């Protein structure tokens, strides 16, 4: 069984069996028909994935990994906040008439800050530290900037990465304030596992452990039948992530630098409603 499948099934089962409903509360999200989108949740889920053992992509349903990587490159490499520069349409609902999502995600990563080593943005600071100061315990990015929240179309969900070199391996922690388990969980796991592998490769390191910390892990009321269907599927062996070994510059990665070999998955044809 894929470790990603095992973790996802356990998380969803725990939320459904032991979670807390917010049906008595006033909630912000709404379904397309205007009705309140309520959830059942668990607080403080921590999942660990050993990237040296397998690539944590679900097989009990398909994760569109190329689209996930496209979005990752849009945020972390292009540092963009305009959906017109993104291949997928996942952000369209939050964009203004010009395609902007405001001072969110890629915008925050691209802002330059002053350090004694010079002016650089958060991504370049990580790359600099991994190369010049791998023993540092301060290799952190954070895009939850309170000063700019009022100018963001959506407050960041996945907001902080901590990188840590242990021996010859790069470990990372993703902190996430909120997680829609059906629509976004494995999408984010795939993205930030790939990011860890990218950072490791260009820094002369090997991928280590990816840790995913979720404050509010929830399942929407209208997603429950789909979750039940998916976690009843038979898991398949984990596939293998292959990254072009010739890429040594973080900004030279493209969507074609990645392959997922041997990816088998269960079909899922359900249309997932998204709460806004």
C-alpha positions, 0 to 999 in steps of 0.5 A: 500500500502507498504510504500516502494512501494509508495516511489519507485513509486514516486521516479521513476516517478519523475526521469522519468518526471522531471529528467536530461539526461546525453546524451550530456556527456561522461560517464564511464559505458558501456553496454555489447555491448560496447555502452555508458550507459546513464541515467536520474537522480534526485539529492539529493533524501531523503527517510524515512522509519519507521522500527517500522511500516513496513519492507520496501521491494517492493511488485511491484517486488520481492526483493531477500532479502536472497541474499541481507542479504548474501551480507550485512553479507559478508560486515559488519560481515565477512568484506570480499573483496573476492567474493569467500566468497559470496553466490551470484554472484553480485560482480563477474564482478568487481573481479580479478582472485583471487576473490578480489575487492581490498580495498573496502567495507568489507576491509575498515570496517575491518581495525583497528583504534586506539581510547582511548578505544583501537584498533577496526574496524569501526563495533566494534566501532559502537557496543561499542558506542551503548552499552557504549555511546548511547548519542554520536552523533559520531556513524558513519562509512565511507568506502570512503577512498580516500587513497585507492580508486586507489586500489578499483575495484569499488568506494563505492556507499553506503559509510556511515552510521550514527547511532543515539539513540533517546529514546529507538529507533535506527535511521540510515542514509545511505549516497549513492553517486550513485543509480541504481534505478532498479538494486539496490535501494530496495536491498540497502534499505532492506540491511540497514534496516536489519542492523539497526534492527540487531544493535538495537537488539544486543544493547537492542534497538528498530528499529526506522527510516531509512533514505536513502540519494541518491546523484545521483538517476538514471535510465539507458536508457535501464531500462526505459521500465522495470521501467514503467512495474514495477511501473504500478503493484498493490502494496500489503501489506507490509510483516513482518521481523522476527529476531531470538530474541535469537541472542544478538551478532552481529557476531552470526547472520546468513542468517537463523536468518531472516524470511520475513512473508507474502511476496507477490509480482508481478512477473517480468521475465525481465533480467536486463542488468547491465552497467559496 
